[in-house]
Amino acid sequence: MPAGRTTEAGGVAELRRVFEKGLDVAARYSITAITSRRFSHDELWAVLDGPVGSPALRVEEVGLSIQGRPIRTVTFGHGPTCVLLWSQMHGDESTATMALVDIINYLAGRDRDPFRQRLRQRLTVVMIPMLNPDGAQLFQRRNAIGVDVNRDARRLATPEARALKLVRDRVQPEFGFNLHDQSPHTLAGRGGQRVAIALLAPAADEERSYGPTRSRARQVAATIAAALQTELPGRIAKYGDAFNPRAFGDLMQQWGTSTVLIETGVLDDDHDKQRLRAINVAALLTALDAIAGSTYRTADISIYESLPPNRGFTYDLLIRGGMLVFGGAEPMRVDLAFAYSDAVADTGMALREVGDLEEAVALEVVDATGLYLHPEPPMITSDVGGDWLLIGAPAFLTLRRGSDRGSELVRVIGGPSLP
């Protein structure tokens, strides 16, 4: 990519070309032995055994987890600008880990790929594919003693946090990428679509000021946002930038590493996040290319600043305004809220709340005004004396025109046939 942009249109076209190259890398170098979000430390390094044997890569053990699993770095290139990427510090956030697997497989190649050659000559890329291997073992956020590693940057009490700080201090990266998955219960602004990718140049102080370090991170985030616009229209958001003195992204900025947070959300019909895995590959390679060529300096930061904010929502489905038919009582006007136990895979829909939910936010809202809500077992039970509507029970109810169970059926919610 040229060092500067002669025209805005030319810059966008070049950015898109690099992003398309990244998608091609994702397709050609994907390691298909991992296609599920859940995999262990041993499974990860088993599939990396071939690629990391390449002379283009250097592997180093930099620490051990609480349960004794090795934490390793994979390093590529010998250029003057160092970039540090770390993934799966939360054990159940593995999309970027899959993307790093594919990037490592690409960087291990021995053919004369000009793109790879440019990265090798201009950058030193240090990757920690799995920072929290104990958490990954149970596919849980925290480590073996229940500490959120991303809230241990200040005390460095855990070996996982110390390993990351050790690597940062040793290699002194100019740029960093803090790679996560975020809640699927997140919208791109009020009334927006579910977020696929959220970006942030984290704050380094309570005032959320922009010194040189954070300003560079914002330029890189703007570059990624611009590259993603065509691929994910309406699905990109900006993560909240309140300063957290315990978090690694925020303190990395303080320590002088221009850090970008990438939070992967969800896409429809991408339950194991394989499409988002490829998009992560393309986004990271686009960012590395922009750093290698210093083109991030010409990024339009308004693209980043104009991203809609992450807006959390609690429920997947809200039925509002209907009349609940319950036992022998008079029908009552209540709202019913439901959520999936696994909102990425859209499985395990269960009843979560009943009552006046006018202010609740949900992905889907059903206006049941004028309709009657008839709960079915196991959402309703009489096993313990009397009738009970069970919070946490699997969703199953019918929406009908009348209070009589034989009245016209309008819609069925849930049921035994659903996951």
PyMOL commands that set and color helices and strands:
alter all, ss='L'
color gray80, all
select helices_A, chain A and resi 8-29+41-48+51-53+95-107+114-122+133-138+149-151+159-171+212-228+248-254+274-292+295-298+301-305
alter helices_A, ss='H'
color red, helices_A
select strands_A, chain A and resi 57-64+70-76+81-87+123-128+175-181+186-188+197-200+236-238+258-264+310-312+315-320+323-324+332-333+335-342+347-355+362-367+372-375+380-381+388-389+396-400+409-414
alter strands_A, ss='S'
color yellow, strands_A
deselect
rebuild
show_as cartoon
